[in-house]
Amino acid sequence: MTSSVDAVQVISHRLEADAEVPNNPRLPLLAYPGAVRPTGSDPASIFERLFEANDWVGCWRDGIFAFHHYHSTAHEVLGIYCGTARAQLGGENGITLTLNPGDVLIIPAGVAHKRLSPGAGLGVVGAYPSGQSPDTCRAGAGACQQAATRVARVPVPRCDPVYGPGGPMCEHWIR
């Protein structure tokens, strides 16, 4: 499995709360461009094995919703195993990233994410830290304050989903 993981490049983004989404005031969004080499006949399985080995579970395969949403009860990791997409993170006033095969996003609880435009054949593997169960909240002022309270209670996972204990997430997400 380690032969499918490349040296880490970490891009960190702190995303401020707004009236529509809580984002996460203490944990940055982390992007690992090209961290994994999705090869073979089932490239999604590389991400699944990697995430599960590092205690990020409940793996699913799909895409990214085309509306702003966030999880107030769990962090999320996304691994792009095929295709490309532009995604907006942090709500309407957030950032836009282009996602390519091999990229990994570690999205803290509360950080909004939305697919802006998929390329052909976008494939994503997602997972959550063991013991965390995601909800799906849509952007909107009505529930944002209550969601921020839940976000503040979500614990930091013990392992980076790609690099394991002591990986870059552990350095950027100090407990």
Secondary structure, DSSP 8 states (H G I E B T S, - for coil): -GGGB-----EEE-----SS----SS--EEEETT-B---SS-HHHHHHHHHHHTTEEEEEEE---SS-EE-SS--EEEEEEES-EEEEESSTTSEEEEE-TT-EEEE-TT--EEEEEE-TT-EEEEEEETT-----EE--HHHHHHHHHHHHT----SSBTTTBTTSHHHHHS--
